[in-house]
Amino acid sequence: MTESVSAGKTLSYAVPLVQSLQSVQPKVSRSDGPLAVVIIPTRELAQQTFQTFQKLLKPFTWIVPGVLMGGEKRKAEKARLRKGINILVSTPGRLVDHIKNTLSIAFSAVRWLILDEADRTLDLGFEKDLTVILNSLNSTGPNRQNVLLSATMTHGVTRLADVCLRDPVSIHVSGPASSDLTAAATSDPGPAGQSESFAVPEALKQFVVVVPSKIRLVCLAAFILDKCQFSQNNKLIVFVSSCEAVEFLHSLFTSVLSRSSANRRPPLSFLRLHGNMKQEERSEVFQQFSVCECGVLLCTDVAARGLDLPHITWIVQYTPPTAAAEYVHRVGRTARIGGRGSSLLFLTPAETAFITELANHNISLSEMKLLDILSTLMMDDAYKGRGKYHSKSSSKALEQEIRERATVLQTEFENFVHSDPESVQTAKKALQSFLRAYTTYPAHLKHIFHIRSLHLGHTAKSFGLRDAPQALSSAAGPKHQTKSQNRNQARSSVKTQNKRPSGSQAAGRARAGEKRFGHGRREVSLLCSEFSSGLEGGGAKKKKKKTTSGQSGEEE
């Protein structure tokens, strides 16, 4: 069993594997079929692993690597399997598909089985697929060496190790400058797991900014402008919670922030990456962002694990992660292999307790002031307001002008969103998906991230909507009702009590957050759709009760 850091983790098993195969006598040939099988949870990581093997095998041209993953044509993959593949890299679902439907696939010669990112593979619900793969391998073939790699040792990983490993040797890689996650074996990230200590690279600078919901969008835009327009050679990855939110931000920023201006350098480059994209698009984006010198990648957690994107200078967590371990995986995309990097976490005033949660895991953040980020807008007169301020002589006047410029940019965003019905619908879908994702935070974080702590109107502003939508779900009231009546009705579908909270009861809401709701099934559904394994299956129907209708509580 191997527990290894993300940077160079692939090489920790790829180099010994290639070393063993190249020394086999007589020489390995295509006709031998798969001698090694490598299971990878996501398409991008599978492609990256395959490319790593291609580089290692350049001196050993008689050893043939191959990759199977969702989004590719099955017919072409079957043809490659018939010709012969010696090192087979595959996502779990696609390999199971071929085991069931491709006669030419055979495991009679497999000597090595590698299960990479085992914790993530289990998190995404591929346990049954792994069982099918293991049974197929065990039914035929010689004795083989199994290697299991995981960044965190959960109970699920431990059970998997018991099933597929015999007399395992455990190798732990950790250190003060490592991005390894040194975690106790626990499947419950509750209070008992809060003492788990995570180590991040020393060269990583970690920041947090506390931003009210209604200006989160402007703050993110100002930060991007600062790093990619008024600074040089910065590459940013921005993590958000859903595919719909990625699409919304990509459309908005491409249209509003990428325009030419006398104060700016060439237009900004925005790319997007999420699980609902076609595989051709995902591969193209991955390659394009890998080679560019400056740009912004808007993505979901599909890019949080294992991907080696070079020269990333900033990781922006626009949507907070659901666990400290996920935070470390995200920031692990920068400051790799001795390099430098920085990260920025966005939190609302109601979510600041998450800083303490991270501190409990040995993760320390420095505060970045909201006004300092927004001051970037002073560098472009396109956001100049109508007011006349002597900002150079008065700090108060400067602050007032910065706020006015932020208002100008927010107005531009809202004007774009409301310019046509399609844009409004895109924003509403992104808002709905954000609210759904907000309900999936684990129970021990509900006092920090609870749907009742959100101000629906302010949250809508962060999606360029001028007002909170009155019909987020079937539970919303009829059109003739007032916004207040709709809000109360939506709130009542979550909080099943007669008395609704008022502005003076803000403190009570935090205590009310202890009343937890079960959203585990929805969370698993969201994750599985995000990290597609290649099997195109219909998702489960969403429940109409207690979905977005109840996600409209208020925050004072």
Secondary structure as a PSIPRED ss2 file (coil, helix, strand):
# PSIPRED VFORMAT (PSIPRED V4.0)

   1 M C   1.000  0.000  0.000
   2 T E   0.000  0.000  1.000
   3 E E   0.000  0.000  1.000
   4 S C   1.000  0.000  0.000
   5 V C   1.000  0.000  0.000
   6 S C   1.000  0.000  0.000
   7 A C   1.000  0.000  0.000
   8 G C   1.000  0.000  0.000
   9 K H   0.000  1.000  0.000
  10 T H   0.000  1.000  0.000
  11 L H   0.000  1.000  0.000
  12 S H   0.000  1.000  0.000
  13 Y H   0.000  1.000  0.000
  14 A H   0.000  1.000  0.000
  15 V H   0.000  1.000  0.000
  16 P H   0.000  1.000  0.000
  17 L H   0.000  1.000  0.000
  18 V H   0.000  1.000  0.000
  19 Q H   0.000  1.000  0.000
  20 S H   0.000  1.000  0.000
  21 L H   0.000  1.000  0.000
  22 Q H   0.000  1.000  0.000
  23 S C   1.000  0.000  0.000
  24 V C   1.000  0.000  0.000
  25 Q C   1.000  0.000  0.000
  26 P C   1.000  0.000  0.000
  27 K C   1.000  0.000  0.000
  28 V C   1.000  0.000  0.000
  29 S C   1.000  0.000  0.000
  30 R H   0.000  1.000  0.000
  31 S H   0.000  1.000  0.000
  32 D H   0.000  1.000  0.000
  33 G C   1.000  0.000  0.000
  34 P C   1.000  0.000  0.000
  35 L C   1.000  0.000  0.000
  36 A E   0.000  0.000  1.000
  37 V E   0.000  0.000  1.000
  38 V E   0.000  0.000  1.000
  39 I E   0.000  0.000  1.000
  40 I C   1.000  0.000  0.000
  41 P C   1.000  0.000  0.000
  42 T C   1.000  0.000  0.000
  43 R H   0.000  1.000  0.000
  44 E H   0.000  1.000  0.000
  45 L H   0.000  1.000  0.000
  46 A H   0.000  1.000  0.000
  47 Q H   0.000  1.000  0.000
  48 Q H   0.000  1.000  0.000
  49 T H   0.000  1.000  0.000
  50 F H   0.000  1.000  0.000
  51 Q H   0.000  1.000  0.000
  52 T H   0.000  1.000  0.000
  53 F H   0.000  1.000  0.000
  54 Q H   0.000  1.000  0.000
  55 K H   0.000  1.000  0.000
  56 L H   0.000  1.000  0.000
  57 L C   1.000  0.000  0.000
  58 K C   1.000  0.000  0.000
  59 P C   1.000  0.000  0.000
  60 F C   1.000  0.000  0.000
  61 T C   1.000  0.000  0.000
  62 W C   1.000  0.000  0.000
  63 I C   1.000  0.000  0.000
  64 V C   1.000  0.000  0.000
  65 P E   0.000  0.000  1.000
  66 G E   0.000  0.000  1.000
  67 V E   0.000  0.000  1.000
  68 L E   0.000  0.000  1.000
  69 M C   1.000  0.000  0.000
  70 G C   1.000  0.000  0.000
  71 G C   1.000  0.000  0.000
  72 E C   1.000  0.000  0.000
  73 K C   1.000  0.000  0.000
  74 R H   0.000  1.000  0.000
  75 K H   0.000  1.000  0.000
  76 A H   0.000  1.000  0.000
  77 E H   0.000  1.000  0.000
  78 K H   0.000  1.000  0.000
  79 A H   0.000  1.000  0.000
  80 R H   0.000  1.000  0.000
  81 L H   0.000  1.000  0.000
  82 R H   0.000  1.000  0.000
  83 K H   0.000  1.000  0.000
  84 G C   1.000  0.000  0.000
  85 I C   1.000  0.000  0.000
  86 N C   1.000  0.000  0.000
  87 I E   0.000  0.000  1.000
  88 L E   0.000  0.000  1.000
  89 V E   0.000  0.000  1.000
  90 S E   0.000  0.000  1.000
  91 T C   1.000  0.000  0.000
  92 P H   0.000  1.000  0.000
  93 G H   0.000  1.000  0.000
  94 R H   0.000  1.000  0.000
  95 L H   0.000  1.000  0.000
  96 V H   0.000  1.000  0.000
  97 D H   0.000  1.000  0.000
  98 H H   0.000  1.000  0.000
  99 I H   0.000  1.000  0.000
 100 K H   0.000  1.000  0.000
 101 N H   0.000  1.000  0.000
 102 T C   1.000  0.000  0.000
 103 L C   1.000  0.000  0.000
 104 S C   1.000  0.000  0.000
 105 I C   1.000  0.000  0.000
 106 A C   1.000  0.000  0.000
 107 F C   1.000  0.000  0.000
 108 S C   1.000  0.000  0.000
 109 A C   1.000  0.000  0.000
 110 V C   1.000  0.000  0.000
 111 R C   1.000  0.000  0.000
 112 W E   0.000  0.000  1.000
 113 L E   0.000  0.000  1.000
 114 I E   0.000  0.000  1.000
 115 L E   0.000  0.000  1.000
 116 D C   1.000  0.000  0.000
 117 E C   1.000  0.000  0.000
 118 A H   0.000  1.000  0.000
 119 D H   0.000  1.000  0.000
 120 R H   0.000  1.000  0.000
 121 T H   0.000  1.000  0.000
 122 L H   0.000  1.000  0.000
 123 D H   0.000  1.000  0.000
 124 L C   1.000  0.000  0.000
 125 G C   1.000  0.000  0.000
 126 F C   1.000  0.000  0.000
 127 E H   0.000  1.000  0.000
 128 K H   0.000  1.000  0.000
 129 D H   0.000  1.000  0.000
 130 L H   0.000  1.000  0.000
 131 T H   0.000  1.000  0.000
 132 V H   0.000  1.000  0.000
 133 I H   0.000  1.000  0.000
 134 L H   0.000  1.000  0.000
 135 N H   0.000  1.000  0.000
 136 S H   0.000  1.000  0.000
 137 L H   0.000  1.000  0.000
 138 N H   0.000  1.000  0.000
 139 S C   1.000  0.000  0.000
 140 T C   1.000  0.000  0.000
 141 G C   1.000  0.000  0.000
 142 P C   1.000  0.000  0.000
 143 N C   1.000  0.000  0.000
 144 R C   1.000  0.000  0.000
 145 Q E   0.000  0.000  1.000
 146 N E   0.000  0.000  1.000
 147 V E   0.000  0.000  1.000
 148 L E   0.000  0.000  1.000
 149 L E   0.000  0.000  1.000
 150 S C   1.000  0.000  0.000
 151 A C   1.000  0.000  0.000
 152 T C   1.000  0.000  0.000
 153 M C   1.000  0.000  0.000
 154 T C   1.000  0.000  0.000
 155 H H   0.000  1.000  0.000
 156 G H   0.000  1.000  0.000
 157 V H   0.000  1.000  0.000
 158 T H   0.000  1.000  0.000
 159 R H   0.000  1.000  0.000
 160 L H   0.000  1.000  0.000
 161 A H   0.000  1.000  0.000
 162 D H   0.000  1.000  0.000
 163 V H   0.000  1.000  0.000
 164 C H   0.000  1.000  0.000
 165 L C   1.000  0.000  0.000
 166 R C   1.000  0.000  0.000
 167 D C   1.000  0.000  0.000
 168 P C   1.000  0.000  0.000
 169 V C   1.000  0.000  0.000
 170 S C   1.000  0.000  0.000
 171 I E   0.000  0.000  1.000
 172 H E   0.000  0.000  1.000
 173 V C   1.000  0.000  0.000
 174 S C   1.000  0.000  0.000
 175 G C   1.000  0.000  0.000
 176 P C   1.000  0.000  0.000
 177 A C   1.000  0.000  0.000
 178 S C   1.000  0.000  0.000
 179 S C   1.000  0.000  0.000
 180 D C   1.000  0.000  0.000
 181 L C   1.000  0.000  0.000
 182 T C   1.000  0.000  0.000
 183 A C   1.000  0.000  0.000
 184 A C   1.000  0.000  0.000
 185 A C   1.000  0.000  0.000
 186 T C   1.000  0.000  0.000
 187 S C   1.000  0.000  0.000
 188 D C   1.000  0.000  0.000
 189 P C   1.000  0.000  0.000
 190 G C   1.000  0.000  0.000
 191 P H   0.000  1.000  0.000
 192 A H   0.000  1.000  0.000
 193 G H   0.000  1.000  0.000
 194 Q C   1.000  0.000  0.000
 195 S C   1.000  0.000  0.000
 196 E C   1.000  0.000  0.000
 197 S C   1.000  0.000  0.000
 198 F C   1.000  0.000  0.000
 199 A C   1.000  0.000  0.000
 200 V C   1.000  0.000  0.000
 201 P C   1.000  0.000  0.000
 202 E C   1.000  0.000  0.000
 203 A C   1.000  0.000  0.000
 204 L E   0.000  0.000  1.000
 205 K E   0.000  0.000  1.000
 206 Q E   0.000  0.000  1.000
 207 F E   0.000  0.000  1.000
 208 V E   0.000  0.000  1.000
 209 V E   0.000  0.000  1.000
 210 V E   0.000  0.000  1.000
 211 V C   1.000  0.000  0.000
 212 P C   1.000  0.000  0.000
 213 S H   0.000  1.000  0.000
 214 K H   0.000  1.000  0.000
 215 I H   0.000  1.000  0.000
 216 R H   0.000  1.000  0.000
 217 L H   0.000  1.000  0.000
 218 V H   0.000  1.000  0.000
 219 C H   0.000  1.000  0.000
 220 L H   0.000  1.000  0.000
 221 A H   0.000  1.000  0.000
 222 A H   0.000  1.000  0.000
 223 F H   0.000  1.000  0.000
 224 I H   0.000  1.000  0.000
 225 L H   0.000  1.000  0.000
 226 D H   0.000  1.000  0.000
 227 K H   0.000  1.000  0.000
 228 C H   0.000  1.000  0.000
 229 Q C   1.000  0.000  0.000
 230 F C   1.000  0.000  0.000
 231 S C   1.000  0.000  0.000
 232 Q C   1.000  0.000  0.000
 233 N C   1.000  0.000  0.000
 234 N C   1.000  0.000  0.000
 235 K E   0.000  0.000  1.000
 236 L E   0.000  0.000  1.000
 237 I E   0.000  0.000  1.000
 238 V E   0.000  0.000  1.000
 239 F E   0.000  0.000  1.000
 240 V C   1.000  0.000  0.000
 241 S C   1.000  0.000  0.000
 242 S C   1.000  0.000  0.000
 243 C H   0.000  1.000  0.000
 244 E H   0.000  1.000  0.000
 245 A H   0.000  1.000  0.000
 246 V H   0.000  1.000  0.000
 247 E H   0.000  1.000  0.000
 248 F H   0.000  1.000  0.000
 249 L H   0.000  1.000  0.000
 250 H H   0.000  1.000  0.000
 251 S H   0.000  1.000  0.000
 252 L H   0.000  1.000  0.000
 253 F H   0.000  1.000  0.000
 254 T H   0.000  1.000  0.000
 255 S H   0.000  1.000  0.000
 256 V H   0.000  1.000  0.000
 257 L C   1.000  0.000  0.000
 258 S C   1.000  0.000  0.000
 259 R C   1.000  0.000  0.000
 260 S C   1.000  0.000  0.000
 261 S C   1.000  0.000  0.000
 262 A C   1.000  0.000  0.000
 263 N C   1.000  0.000  0.000
 264 R C   1.000  0.000  0.000
 265 R C   1.000  0.000  0.000
 266 P C   1.000  0.000  0.000
 267 P C   1.000  0.000  0.000
 268 L C   1.000  0.000  0.000
 269 S C   1.000  0.000  0.000
 270 F E   0.000  0.000  1.000
 271 L E   0.000  0.000  1.000
 272 R E   0.000  0.000  1.000
 273 L E   0.000  0.000  1.000
 274 H C   1.000  0.000  0.000
 275 G C   1.000  0.000  0.000
 276 N C   1.000  0.000  0.000
 277 M C   1.000  0.000  0.000
 278 K C   1.000  0.000  0.000
 279 Q H   0.000  1.000  0.000
 280 E H   0.000  1.000  0.000
 281 E H   0.000  1.000  0.000
 282 R H   0.000  1.000  0.000
 283 S H   0.000  1.000  0.000
 284 E H   0.000  1.000  0.000
 285 V H   0.000  1.000  0.000
 286 F H   0.000  1.000  0.000
 287 Q H   0.000  1.000  0.000
 288 Q H   0.000  1.000  0.000
 289 F H   0.000  1.000  0.000
 290 S H   0.000  1.000  0.000
 291 V H   0.000  1.000  0.000
 292 C C   1.000  0.000  0.000
 293 E C   1.000  0.000  0.000
 294 C C   1.000  0.000  0.000
 295 G E   0.000  0.000  1.000
 296 V E   0.000  0.000  1.000
 297 L E   0.000  0.000  1.000
 298 L E   0.000  0.000  1.000
 299 C E   0.000  0.000  1.000
 300 T C   1.000  0.000  0.000
 301 D H   0.000  1.000  0.000
 302 V H   0.000  1.000  0.000
 303 A H   0.000  1.000  0.000
 304 A C   1.000  0.000  0.000
 305 R C   1.000  0.000  0.000
 306 G C   1.000  0.000  0.000
 307 L C   1.000  0.000  0.000
 308 D C   1.000  0.000  0.000
 309 L C   1.000  0.000  0.000
 310 P C   1.000  0.000  0.000
 311 H C   1.000  0.000  0.000
 312 I C   1.000  0.000  0.000
 313 T C   1.000  0.000  0.000
 314 W E   0.000  0.000  1.000
 315 I E   0.000  0.000  1.000
 316 V E   0.000  0.000  1.000
 317 Q E   0.000  0.000  1.000
 318 Y C   1.000  0.000  0.000
 319 T C   1.000  0.000  0.000
 320 P C   1.000  0.000  0.000
 321 P C   1.000  0.000  0.000
 322 T C   1.000  0.000  0.000
 323 A C   1.000  0.000  0.000
 324 A H   0.000  1.000  0.000
 325 A H   0.000  1.000  0.000
 326 E H   0.000  1.000  0.000
 327 Y H   0.000  1.000  0.000
 328 V H   0.000  1.000  0.000
 329 H H   0.000  1.000  0.000
 330 R H   0.000  1.000  0.000
 331 V H   0.000  1.000  0.000
 332 G C   1.000  0.000  0.000
 333 R C   1.000  0.000  0.000
 334 T C   1.000  0.000  0.000
 335 A C   1.000  0.000  0.000
 336 R C   1.000  0.000  0.000
 337 I C   1.000  0.000  0.000
 338 G C   1.000  0.000  0.000
 339 G C   1.000  0.000  0.000
 340 R C   1.000  0.000  0.000
 341 G E   0.000  0.000  1.000
 342 S E   0.000  0.000  1.000
 343 S E   0.000  0.000  1.000
 344 L E   0.000  0.000  1.000
 345 L E   0.000  0.000  1.000
 346 F E   0.000  0.000  1.000
 347 L E   0.000  0.000  1.000
 348 T C   1.000  0.000  0.000
 349 P H   0.000  1.000  0.000
 350 A H   0.000  1.000  0.000
 351 E H   0.000  1.000  0.000
 352 T C   1.000  0.000  0.000
 353 A H   0.000  1.000  0.000
 354 F H   0.000  1.000  0.000
 355 I H   0.000  1.000  0.000
 356 T H   0.000  1.000  0.000
 357 E H   0.000  1.000  0.000
 358 L H   0.000  1.000  0.000
 359 A H   0.000  1.000  0.000
 360 N C   1.000  0.000  0.000
 361 H C   1.000  0.000  0.000
 362 N C   1.000  0.000  0.000
 363 I C   1.000  0.000  0.000
 364 S C   1.000  0.000  0.000
 365 L C   1.000  0.000  0.000
 366 S E   0.000  0.000  1.000
 367 E E   0.000  0.000  1.000
 368 M C   1.000  0.000  0.000
 369 K C   1.000  0.000  0.000
 370 L H   0.000  1.000  0.000
 371 L H   0.000  1.000  0.000
 372 D H   0.000  1.000  0.000
 373 I H   0.000  1.000  0.000
 374 L H   0.000  1.000  0.000
 375 S H   0.000  1.000  0.000
 376 T H   0.000  1.000  0.000
 377 L H   0.000  1.000  0.000
 378 M H   0.000  1.000  0.000
 379 M H   0.000  1.000  0.000
 380 D C   1.000  0.000  0.000
 381 D H   0.000  1.000  0.000
 382 A H   0.000  1.000  0.000
 383 Y H   0.000  1.000  0.000
 384 K C   1.000  0.000  0.000
 385 G C   1.000  0.000  0.000
 386 R C   1.000  0.000  0.000
 387 G C   1.000  0.000  0.000
 388 K C   1.000  0.000  0.000
 389 Y C   1.000  0.000  0.000
 390 H C   1.000  0.000  0.000
 391 S C   1.000  0.000  0.000
 392 K C   1.000  0.000  0.000
 393 S C   1.000  0.000  0.000
 394 S C   1.000  0.000  0.000
 395 S H   0.000  1.000  0.000
 396 K H   0.000  1.000  0.000
 397 A H   0.000  1.000  0.000
 398 L H   0.000  1.000  0.000
 399 E H   0.000  1.000  0.000
 400 Q H   0.000  1.000  0.000
 401 E H   0.000  1.000  0.000
 402 I H   0.000  1.000  0.000
 403 R H   0.000  1.000  0.000
 404 E H   0.000  1.000  0.000
 405 R H   0.000  1.000  0.000
 406 A H   0.000  1.000  0.000
 407 T H   0.000  1.000  0.000
 408 V H   0.000  1.000  0.000
 409 L H   0.000  1.000  0.000
 410 Q H   0.000  1.000  0.000
 411 T H   0.000  1.000  0.000
 412 E H   0.000  1.000  0.000
 413 F H   0.000  1.000  0.000
 414 E H   0.000  1.000  0.000
 415 N H   0.000  1.000  0.000
 416 F H   0.000  1.000  0.000
 417 V H   0.000  1.000  0.000
 418 H C   1.000  0.000  0.000
 419 S C   1.000  0.000  0.000
 420 D C   1.000  0.000  0.000
 421 P H   0.000  1.000  0.000
 422 E H   0.000  1.000  0.000
 423 S H   0.000  1.000  0.000
 424 V H   0.000  1.000  0.000
 425 Q H   0.000  1.000  0.000
 426 T H   0.000  1.000  0.000
 427 A H   0.000  1.000  0.000
 428 K H   0.000  1.000  0.000
 429 K H   0.000  1.000  0.000
 430 A H   0.000  1.000  0.000
 431 L H   0.000  1.000  0.000
 432 Q H   0.000  1.000  0.000
 433 S H   0.000  1.000  0.000
 434 F H   0.000  1.000  0.000
 435 L H   0.000  1.000  0.000
 436 R H   0.000  1.000  0.000
 437 A H   0.000  1.000  0.000
 438 Y H   0.000  1.000  0.000
 439 T C   1.000  0.000  0.000
 440 T C   1.000  0.000  0.000
 441 Y C   1.000  0.000  0.000
 442 P C   1.000  0.000  0.000
 443 A H   0.000  1.000  0.000
 444 H H   0.000  1.000  0.000
 445 L H   0.000  1.000  0.000
 446 K C   1.000  0.000  0.000
 447 H C   1.000  0.000  0.000
 448 I C   1.000  0.000  0.000
 449 F C   1.000  0.000  0.000
 450 H C   1.000  0.000  0.000
 451 I H   0.000  1.000  0.000
 452 R H   0.000  1.000  0.000
 453 S H   0.000  1.000  0.000
 454 L C   1.000  0.000  0.000
 455 H C   1.000  0.000  0.000
 456 L H   0.000  1.000  0.000
 457 G H   0.000  1.000  0.000
 458 H H   0.000  1.000  0.000
 459 T H   0.000  1.000  0.000
 460 A H   0.000  1.000  0.000
 461 K H   0.000  1.000  0.000
 462 S C   1.000  0.000  0.000
 463 F C   1.000  0.000  0.000
 464 G C   1.000  0.000  0.000
 465 L C   1.000  0.000  0.000
 466 R C   1.000  0.000  0.000
 467 D C   1.000  0.000  0.000
 468 A C   1.000  0.000  0.000
 469 P C   1.000  0.000  0.000
 470 Q C   1.000  0.000  0.000
 471 A C   1.000  0.000  0.000
 472 L C   1.000  0.000  0.000
 473 S C   1.000  0.000  0.000
 474 S C   1.000  0.000  0.000
 475 A C   1.000  0.000  0.000
 476 A C   1.000  0.000  0.000
 477 G C   1.000  0.000  0.000
 478 P C   1.000  0.000  0.000
 479 K C   1.000  0.000  0.000
 480 H C   1.000  0.000  0.000
 481 Q C   1.000  0.000  0.000
 482 T C   1.000  0.000  0.000
 483 K H   0.000  1.000  0.000
 484 S H   0.000  1.000  0.000
 485 Q H   0.000  1.000  0.000
 486 N H   0.000  1.000  0.000
 487 R H   0.000  1.000  0.000
 488 N H   0.000  1.000  0.000
 489 Q H   0.000  1.000  0.000
 490 A H   0.000  1.000  0.000
 491 R H   0.000  1.000  0.000
 492 S H   0.000  1.000  0.000
 493 S C   1.000  0.000  0.000
 494 V C   1.000  0.000  0.000
 495 K C   1.000  0.000  0.000
 496 T C   1.000  0.000  0.000
 497 Q C   1.000  0.000  0.000
 498 N C   1.000  0.000  0.000
 499 K C   1.000  0.000  0.000
 500 R C   1.000  0.000  0.000
 501 P C   1.000  0.000  0.000
 502 S C   1.000  0.000  0.000
 503 G H   0.000  1.000  0.000
 504 S H   0.000  1.000  0.000
 505 Q H   0.000  1.000  0.000
 506 A H   0.000  1.000  0.000
 507 A H   0.000  1.000  0.000
 508 G H   0.000  1.000  0.000
 509 R H   0.000  1.000  0.000
 510 A H   0.000  1.000  0.000
 511 R H   0.000  1.000  0.000
 512 A H   0.000  1.000  0.000
 513 G C   1.000  0.000  0.000
 514 E C   1.000  0.000  0.000
 515 K C   1.000  0.000  0.000
 516 R C   1.000  0.000  0.000
 517 F C   1.000  0.000  0.000
 518 G C   1.000  0.000  0.000
 519 H C   1.000  0.000  0.000
 520 G H   0.000  1.000  0.000
 521 R H   0.000  1.000  0.000
 522 R H   0.000  1.000  0.000
 523 E H   0.000  1.000  0.000
 524 V H   0.000  1.000  0.000
 525 S H   0.000  1.000  0.000
 526 L H   0.000  1.000  0.000
 527 L H   0.000  1.000  0.000
 528 C H   0.000  1.000  0.000
 529 S H   0.000  1.000  0.000
 530 E H   0.000  1.000  0.000
 531 F C   1.000  0.000  0.000
 532 S C   1.000  0.000  0.000
 533 S C   1.000  0.000  0.000
 534 G C   1.000  0.000  0.000
 535 L C   1.000  0.000  0.000
 536 E C   1.000  0.000  0.000
 537 G C   1.000  0.000  0.000
 538 G C   1.000  0.000  0.000
 539 G C   1.000  0.000  0.000
 540 A C   1.000  0.000  0.000
 541 K C   1.000  0.000  0.000
 542 K C   1.000  0.000  0.000
 543 K C   1.000  0.000  0.000
 544 K C   1.000  0.000  0.000
 545 K C   1.000  0.000  0.000
 546 K C   1.000  0.000  0.000
 547 T C   1.000  0.000  0.000
 548 T H   0.000  1.000  0.000
 549 S H   0.000  1.000  0.000
 550 G H   0.000  1.000  0.000
 551 Q C   1.000  0.000  0.000
 552 S C   1.000  0.000  0.000
 553 G C   1.000  0.000  0.000
 554 E C   1.000  0.000  0.000
 555 E C   1.000  0.000  0.000
 556 E C   1.000  0.000  0.000
